[in-house]
Amino acid sequence: MTLVMLLDDVPGLGVFRGVAAARVRAGFSPLSDEGLEFTARIGSTLAERPAVLALYPTWRPDAAARLLRFARASLGTRRLAIVPLDLPPLALSLVADQLAFLAPYVEPGTLATVAPRLAGLLVAGARVNSVTRLEHVRTGFGDHLASYLPGSEFLVTAAPRQGVRRAGPDTAPEAGDAPRPPVVVLAAEHGGDGGWVRDRLGPALGAVSVSMVADQPLGAEYWRAKRYVEFVAFSGDSGVLQAMLRQVVCEPCPWCGTAVGSPVCPFCGMVQPVRTPPPDSAPPPVEHPAAPGPSPARPLSAERPQPPPARLVTAPSETGFGVPESPSPSYANGVT
């Protein structure tokens, strides 16, 4: 199966029991001892697996992008997919583990295609005390000025869409953005108000579980605030991931041959041609009597194994929310 790897200082959350993406810190040169060792590791992995899917944050692209491009060129391979994601640390770590959960059941090209689309299934953001230095989410001039007022706080959302608004005690993301139930919320405090997550954010999203996890090392670099509480909410129903996979349409890349569904092939980096569907006014095909012959073969997609239903961990959260039994991945609250 495809190895999912996340480059940068983004530790795991222990969400999927027994499943996690590999983590690699990328703050070194490709020609250093660590860089050459990393390239050798990619080569040995490709000798045993069909592909490697490497993720890194778009807001820290330099070291990771150089390292991955060097490894792909040195090995002369088209089986190393490079996928940058524009997500804050907590959501990025979750998406990496979701991809690792899906890896045994889908082709490498499909896995690389759905990676950016997983952001649309999350609600990710933070409650911060200032947006004066916020760079990764577009902020209005008025919000910058309001940051200088005593006691100001803001609700910043990074997914499924970006936004900034003044926050009061009852401010929470829009209920329409909530993932499909059962909703699971993870949050990390960095001097922020963890009680707001338990008392306001969780109920607003209809969460059945609210858990506090360790602060992400890169959280302060992303949010650029002295005090904040970062959160990510997602659905605990594995059917959400399966439905998304059924909607993905992949076609062979004309350059490397890998079936992908993204505008740029993550395996070779080439822009995909625009494929226009046939016009609706085309005449219907002429039907002829079918000649006797063997029964048609079953489509390959029907033979592809699907992720098995698993049990959501029923340990109560700090708020007392119980997690119902449901056909979903096995989640573990907190950090393993």
PyMOL commands that set and color helices and strands:
alter all, ss='L'
color gray80, all
select helices_A, chain A and resi 33-46+62-75+89-105+108-114+116-121+141-146+175-177+194-205+219-223+238-247+300-303
alter helices_A, ss='H'
color red, helices_A
select strands_A, chain A and resi 3-7+22-24+52-57+80-85+123-128+154-159+163-166+183-190+207-212+228-235+251-252+259-260
alter strands_A, ss='S'
color yellow, strands_A
deselect
rebuild
show_as cartoon
